[in-house]
Amino acid sequence: NILSKKLLIAPFVIFLILLQLISVTPNAEAQIVDSDWVDIIESYAFTIDANTTAEIVVCVFPSLYGHGIKDGSGGEINEIVKLGVYIFNEEPLEIDGGTQTGIGKSGKDNGVLVLVALEERQWRIEIGYGLEGDITDIESNLIAQNYLVPAFQEGNYGEGLYDTVVALGEQIPIGNEPNNLRLRGYYYYESDGLPEPAPKPFWEWEIYGI
């Protein structure tokens, strides 16, 4: 897979916490975001999945170029909006026990994608139609501006992603019925085989969240 995962085995705490770390290979560490931050991003996203059925997925790309994700014509997708839509709907991603195309539960369209491309200093948040009543485009943009952008300007990638995921998750209501749907299990992905760009302080991130 172009976007790959890593699994860490951790204690299972009643229906809330399962630590599963996603990266390049099953035995590698996350290359861009510190593994401690990835742990808690994964744990929080798992809890949201268990309690609401919604799937919050984070994808981190060093660059919009060289990642290898191609559209139907065979050309690499180098535009952040198109890349976000493609990953959200069409890119097969590894999950616990297999692969899944589309973020969110089938029939619910309740996925969230937080996508960042570091070299180009661009970000994108995709919200499934099933969650648009809970997270509007304006709200997702404000969350990114309040949490993602300031932290990334300081080079605090993990903190920015975690705070963004938590702020998005807090908008999703907990269901009243038991969740009998399969949990995704993996929620953090990095692009394979690309070097981490040198940190650039005081970035002026472009707004693509609306």
VMD Tcl script that draws the C-alpha trace (Angstrom):
set ca {
  {0.00 0.00 0.00}
  {1.12 3.55 -0.72}
  {-0.32 4.57 2.62}
  {0.71 2.02 5.21}
  {0.21 1.17 8.83}
  {1.85 -0.28 11.91}
  {0.19 -2.25 14.68}
  {1.32 -2.12 18.29}
  {-0.15 -4.63 20.72}
  {-1.43 -2.98 23.89}
  {-3.81 -3.93 26.74}
  {-7.50 -3.76 25.88}
  {-9.40 -1.58 28.37}
  {-13.16 -2.14 28.34}
  {-14.51 -0.93 24.95}
  {-12.44 2.24 25.12}
  {-8.72 1.85 24.43}
  {-6.84 -0.19 21.89}
  {-3.46 1.22 20.89}
  {-2.67 0.51 17.26}
  {0.08 2.49 15.54}
  {0.12 3.04 11.82}
  {3.27 3.61 9.79}
  {5.35 2.22 6.98}
  {5.79 -1.43 7.93}
  {4.52 -3.59 10.81}
  {7.84 -3.17 12.63}
  {8.73 0.43 11.80}
  {8.17 3.64 13.70}
  {6.15 6.56 12.39}
  {8.56 8.66 10.33}
  {7.09 12.15 10.61}
  {4.96 12.28 13.75}
  {6.44 11.10 17.04}
  {5.16 7.65 17.98}
  {3.88 8.83 21.36}
  {1.54 11.26 19.64}
  {0.48 8.60 17.15}
  {-0.39 6.33 20.08}
  {-2.83 8.79 21.58}
  {-4.28 9.81 18.20}
  {-4.97 6.14 17.50}
  {-6.41 5.58 20.97}
  {-8.75 8.55 20.77}
  {-9.91 7.70 17.24}
  {-10.56 4.12 18.34}
  {-12.71 5.38 21.22}
  {-14.72 7.59 18.85}
  {-15.24 4.62 16.54}
  {-16.36 2.39 19.42}
  {-18.73 4.97 20.91}
  {-20.17 6.61 17.77}
  {-19.28 4.31 14.78}
  {-17.64 7.36 13.14}
  {-14.12 6.97 11.72}
  {-11.60 9.81 12.07}
  {-8.56 9.13 9.88}
  {-5.32 11.11 9.69}
  {-3.10 10.98 6.57}
  {0.27 12.73 6.54}
  {2.23 13.33 3.32}
  {5.72 14.85 3.18}
  {4.73 16.28 -0.22}
  {1.93 16.31 -2.77}
  {4.51 14.97 -5.24}
  {6.05 11.52 -5.28}
  {3.41 9.75 -3.17}
  {2.20 7.60 -6.07}
  {-1.57 7.90 -5.60}
  {-3.06 8.15 -9.09}
  {-6.43 9.06 -10.52}
  {-8.36 7.10 -13.13}
  {-6.22 8.47 -15.95}
  {-3.02 7.20 -14.31}
  {-1.68 10.59 -13.31}
  {-0.47 11.30 -9.80}
  {-2.86 13.50 -7.84}
  {-0.93 16.63 -6.84}
  {-3.79 18.89 -5.75}
  {-4.80 18.78 -2.09}
  {-8.57 18.95 -2.61}
  {-8.62 16.21 -5.26}
  {-6.26 14.08 -3.19}
  {-8.49 14.40 -0.14}
  {-11.61 13.43 -2.08}
  {-9.82 10.47 -3.66}
  {-8.43 9.12 -0.38}
  {-11.78 9.62 1.35}
  {-13.76 7.75 -1.30}
  {-11.51 5.58 -3.47}
  {-8.10 4.77 -1.96}
  {-7.96 1.30 -0.33}
  {-6.44 1.65 3.15}
  {-5.34 -1.06 5.52}
  {-7.63 -1.70 8.46}
  {-7.53 -4.29 11.19}
  {-7.83 -7.60 9.36}
  {-7.84 -6.37 5.76}
  {-8.42 -3.29 3.62}
  {-11.27 -0.84 3.27}
  {-12.16 1.57 0.50}
  {-13.91 4.65 1.81}
  {-13.61 6.28 5.23}
  {-16.66 5.78 7.42}
  {-19.14 2.96 7.89}
  {-20.94 1.61 4.85}
  {-24.41 3.12 4.62}
  {-23.60 5.78 7.21}
  {-20.97 7.89 5.37}
  {-19.71 8.99 8.78}
  {-16.01 9.38 8.11}
  {-13.62 12.27 8.74}
  {-10.27 12.71 6.99}
  {-7.55 15.03 8.23}
  {-5.00 15.34 5.41}
  {-1.79 17.37 5.50}
  {0.99 17.87 2.95}
  {4.03 19.27 4.74}
  {6.22 20.59 1.96}
  {3.39 22.54 0.33}
  {2.04 23.67 3.73}
  {-1.50 22.63 2.81}
  {-4.25 20.84 4.69}
  {-7.69 19.47 4.00}
  {-10.50 18.14 6.19}
  {-13.10 15.95 4.51}
  {-16.40 15.28 6.27}
  {-18.81 12.53 5.24}
  {-22.39 13.47 4.45}
  {-23.57 11.52 7.46}
  {-21.71 13.92 9.78}
  {-22.40 17.22 8.05}
  {-25.15 17.99 10.54}
  {-22.60 17.63 13.34}
  {-19.48 19.14 11.74}
  {-20.07 21.89 9.19}
  {-17.44 23.15 6.76}
  {-17.20 26.36 8.79}
  {-16.67 24.41 12.03}
  {-14.00 22.13 10.53}
  {-12.17 25.17 9.15}
  {-12.26 26.92 12.53}
  {-10.96 23.77 14.24}
  {-8.05 23.61 11.81}
  {-7.28 27.30 12.22}
  {-7.39 27.03 16.03}
  {-5.44 23.79 16.49}
  {-3.78 22.40 13.37}
  {-2.25 25.50 11.80}
  {-0.73 27.14 14.92}
  {0.86 23.89 16.09}
  {2.30 23.11 12.66}
  {3.71 26.63 12.42}
  {5.76 25.73 15.50}
  {6.70 22.28 14.15}
  {4.48 20.51 16.70}
  {2.97 18.03 14.26}
  {1.70 15.46 16.74}
  {0.15 18.01 19.06}
  {-1.61 19.77 16.20}
  {-3.03 16.57 14.76}
  {-4.15 15.24 18.14}
  {-5.85 18.47 19.18}
  {-7.56 18.64 15.80}
  {-8.80 15.05 16.03}
  {-10.11 15.63 19.56}
  {-11.89 18.85 18.56}
  {-13.54 17.05 15.62}
  {-14.45 14.07 17.77}
  {-16.12 16.28 20.36}
  {-18.63 17.36 17.70}
  {-19.80 13.79 17.06}
  {-22.65 12.63 19.33}
  {-22.37 9.30 21.15}
  {-24.99 6.83 19.99}
  {-27.65 5.45 22.33}
  {-27.54 1.96 20.81}
  {-24.74 -0.63 21.16}
  {-22.14 -0.47 18.40}
  {-22.24 -3.84 16.69}
  {-20.36 -2.66 13.62}
  {-16.79 -3.68 12.89}
  {-14.23 -1.22 14.22}
  {-11.76 0.14 11.73}
  {-8.80 -0.41 14.05}
  {-6.27 1.75 12.13}
  {-6.62 5.52 12.01}
  {-3.19 7.05 11.31}
  {-1.37 6.75 7.97}
  {1.82 8.17 6.52}
  {2.93 8.15 2.90}
  {5.58 5.47 2.23}
  {9.19 5.99 1.35}
  {9.40 9.76 1.18}
  {11.89 11.83 3.20}
  {10.68 14.19 5.86}
  {11.07 17.80 4.73}
  {13.15 20.20 6.82}
  {11.00 22.11 9.33}
  {10.05 25.63 8.22}
  {8.99 27.88 11.10}
  {6.21 30.46 10.84}
  {4.47 28.80 7.94}
  {1.62 30.62 6.29}
  {-0.69 27.68 5.74}
  {-3.15 27.92 2.89}
  {-6.83 27.53 3.76}
  {-8.48 24.63 1.94}
  {-10.96 23.56 4.60}
  {-14.08 25.12 3.10}
}
mol new
graphics top color blue
foreach p $ca { graphics top sphere $p radius 0.5 }
foreach p [lrange $ca 0 end-1] q [lrange $ca 1 end] { graphics top cylinder $p $q radius 0.2 }
display resetview
